């Protein structure tokens, strides 16, 4: 196993938010991929509330576009700065959280016999 220091960069965006005609969560992933970043994930929240304290829950009758989508990346500091710079250059201001993480890469020992 190999450990590296990195950071978690997590964005919270409205499901229906768009930038240049593309869903914002999708734009974040496409932009990160275009920058050559190692990966990202978008997840739909099942419930929560934000700055306006309006509770949103994932239910069958909920109108589409009102859920929160979490888009997260595990990056080194330089990659995180490049992504933040690209977001700022596009005039976007999504809410994000960032914290240090230890990145573990598990490698199988192919020489071991069973």
N, C-alpha and C positions, 0 to 999 in steps of 0.2 A: 504494500500500500504506500502511496506517495501523497504527502500532505503539502499543500501550497496555501499561502495566504491570499485572500481575495476579498471581494465585497458582494453583498446581495444588494441589488438595485431593484426595488419593487414599485411599480406604478399602479395607481388606482384610477381607472377611467370608466366613464359611463359607456354602457354597451352600445348605445346609438351614436356616440360621438364620432365625428369624421374629421379628416384632414385631407385636403385635395381630393375629395370624393371617395376616400378609402376609410374604412372603419379605423379609428385611432389605434385600437389594440393591434390590428393587422399592420398598420403603418409602422408601429414601433418594432414589430418583429421583422418586417421587410427591411427597414432601415438598419437594424442591427445586423441582419444577414449581409446587407450590402457593404457594411463596414468591416465585414470579415470576423465578427464576434463569434465566440464559440457556441452560442445557443441561447435560446429563450423559450419561455413557456407562457401561454395565456390560459387563465382559468376563470370560469364564471363563478362568482360568489353566490351562495345560496341564501344569504341574508345579510343585512347590515344597515347602517345609517351613516350619513356624512355630515358635512358642515351645516346643512339646513335641518338636521335632526329628523328627516323623513325616513321612516323605516321601509325598506324594500325587502321583500321576501320572494324567493323563487316558488311560484305557484302556477298551476296550469292556467288560471284566469288572469295572471299578471300580464300587462301589456308589454310587448317586446320593446327593448331599448331602455328599460328603466333599471336593469340590473347593473351591478358593478363587475367589471372585468379586471382581474389582476394580471399584470404582465410583469414577469420577473426574469432577471438575468443574474448569473453568478459570473463576475468579471474580475480582472485585475484592475488596479487603479487607473492605468492609462486607458484601457478600453472603456471604463465607466465614464471617464472625462470626455472621451471622443463621442460617446453616445449622448451625454448631456449637452455637449456643444452643438451637435447636429439638431437636437430637439430645440435648443434656444435659437439656432439659426433659422428654424422654420416658424418662429414666433409662437411656439407652443408652451404651455405652462401647466402640464399635468401634475397632480399631487403624487409625490413619491416618498418612499422611505429607503434609507440606505444604512447598512451596518456591516461591520467586518465579519467575515466567515473564514473557516478553515475548510479548504476544498480537499476532499479525499478521493483519490483515484485508485480503485481496486483493480489489481491485475492478477489474473489467474496464474498459478504456477503450473505450466504445462509439463514440467519435468517430473512432477509428483505422480506416483503410480497408485492405483486403487486396488 
